[in-house]
Amino acid sequence: MNAGWNPSTVRLCPLSPETDLARIRRFCEDQTPAEFRDQMRVEADVRGRSVTILECRPPWTPELVDWSRQRLAQMRFDPETSLWSLYWADRNSRWHRYDDLDPGPIGDVLGEIGADPTCIFWG
């Protein structure tokens, strides 16, 4: 055994945030069947350690060109704990911590958004 190596000081590397981002993107794709993606889709915007889930819809008048984007949820990654916190947007587009779920792994956070027991994300 290497004299300089101490197994009690080794920190196991958690899953990469890149792996979590792939799960988030797959979650977004799964929210809209392929045959309806010309009418609506769910997307993820990544900015730093935050990921915002958006519901997107096509222009509703010929004068508009861009799809509308409605904020549904935001997840924030804490590199110290490797856990994600969940936030919801109020009517003024301000983010608030979602109190019904403690910070946790991305699967738990996505599960809460999908189930939406408080109807705060999907309405």
C-alpha positions as CSV (number, residue, x, y, z in Angstrom):
1,M,0.0,0.0,0.0
2,N,1.2,3.5,-0.8
3,A,2.4,5.2,2.4
4,G,1.1,8.6,1.2
5,W,-2.4,7.4,0.4
6,N,-5.1,7.4,3.1
7,P,-8.4,5.8,2.1
8,S,-10.3,7.9,4.7
9,T,-9.5,11.1,2.8
10,V,-10.6,9.9,-0.6
11,R,-13.9,11.6,-1.8
12,L,-15.8,9.6,-4.4
13,C,-16.7,11.8,-7.3
14,P,-20.5,12.2,-7.7
15,L,-22.3,12.0,-11.0
16,S,-21.2,14.7,-13.3
17,P,-23.5,17.7,-13.8
18,E,-23.2,16.8,-17.5
19,T,-24.9,13.5,-16.8
20,D,-27.7,15.4,-14.9
21,L,-28.0,17.8,-17.8
22,A,-28.6,14.9,-20.2
23,R,-31.3,13.6,-17.9
24,I,-32.9,17.1,-17.8
25,R,-32.9,17.3,-21.6
26,R,-34.4,13.8,-21.9
27,F,-37.1,14.8,-19.4
28,C,-38.0,17.8,-21.5
29,E,-38.2,15.8,-24.7
30,D,-40.4,13.2,-23.0
31,Q,-43.0,15.9,-22.0
32,T,-44.3,16.4,-25.5
33,P,-45.1,13.5,-27.9
34,A,-43.3,13.9,-31.3
35,E,-46.6,14.5,-33.2
36,F,-47.3,17.6,-31.1
37,R,-43.9,19.3,-31.2
38,D,-45.0,21.7,-33.9
39,Q,-47.7,23.0,-31.4
40,M,-45.7,23.0,-28.1
41,R,-42.5,21.7,-26.7
42,V,-40.6,21.8,-23.4
43,E,-37.0,23.1,-23.4
44,A,-34.2,23.5,-20.9
45,D,-32.0,26.7,-20.8
46,V,-28.7,26.3,-19.0
47,R,-27.0,29.3,-17.4
48,G,-24.1,28.6,-15.1
49,R,-25.3,26.2,-12.4
50,S,-29.0,26.9,-13.1
51,V,-31.3,25.1,-15.5
52,T,-34.7,26.6,-16.4
53,I,-37.5,24.5,-17.8
54,L,-39.7,26.3,-20.3
55,E,-42.9,25.6,-22.1
56,C,-42.7,26.9,-25.6
57,R,-45.5,27.6,-28.1
58,P,-45.5,28.8,-31.7
59,P,-46.5,32.3,-32.7
60,W,-50.3,32.8,-32.4
61,T,-50.4,35.6,-35.0
62,P,-48.7,36.0,-38.3
63,E,-46.9,39.2,-37.1
64,L,-45.0,37.2,-34.5
65,V,-41.9,35.2,-35.5
66,D,-40.5,33.8,-32.3
67,W,-42.1,31.1,-30.1
68,S,-43.3,32.2,-26.7
69,R,-41.5,30.8,-23.7
70,Q,-43.2,30.4,-20.3
71,R,-41.0,29.6,-17.3
72,L,-42.1,26.5,-15.5
73,A,-39.3,25.6,-13.0
74,Q,-35.7,26.3,-12.2
75,M,-33.2,23.9,-10.8
76,R,-29.9,25.1,-9.2
77,F,-26.9,22.9,-8.7
78,D,-24.8,23.2,-5.6
79,P,-21.3,21.8,-6.3
80,E,-20.5,21.6,-2.6
81,T,-23.2,19.0,-2.0
82,S,-23.8,17.8,-5.6
83,L,-27.5,18.4,-5.0
84,W,-30.2,20.3,-6.9
85,S,-32.7,22.8,-5.4
86,L,-36.0,23.4,-7.0
87,Y,-37.6,26.9,-7.6
88,W,-40.9,28.1,-9.0
89,A,-41.7,31.4,-10.8
90,D,-44.4,33.8,-9.6
91,R,-46.6,36.0,-11.9
92,N,-43.8,38.6,-11.9
93,S,-41.2,36.0,-13.1
94,R,-39.4,36.0,-9.7
95,W,-38.0,32.7,-8.5
96,H,-39.0,31.3,-5.1
97,R,-37.6,28.2,-3.4
98,Y,-40.0,25.3,-3.7
99,D,-40.5,24.3,0.0
100,D,-42.1,20.9,-0.5
101,L,-38.8,19.2,-1.6
102,D,-35.4,19.4,0.0
103,P,-32.3,19.7,-2.2
104,G,-31.6,16.3,-3.7
105,P,-30.5,14.3,-6.8
106,I,-31.8,15.4,-10.2
107,G,-34.1,12.4,-10.5
108,D,-36.0,13.4,-7.4
109,V,-36.3,17.0,-8.6
110,L,-37.5,16.0,-12.1
111,G,-39.9,13.6,-10.5
112,E,-41.4,16.4,-8.4
113,I,-41.8,18.6,-11.5
114,G,-43.4,15.8,-13.4
115,A,-45.8,14.9,-10.6
116,D,-46.5,18.5,-9.7
117,P,-48.5,17.7,-6.5
118,T,-49.1,21.4,-5.8
119,C,-50.0,22.3,-9.4
120,I,-47.4,25.1,-9.3
121,F,-45.4,24.1,-12.4
122,W,-47.9,22.8,-15.0
123,G,-51.0,24.5,-13.6
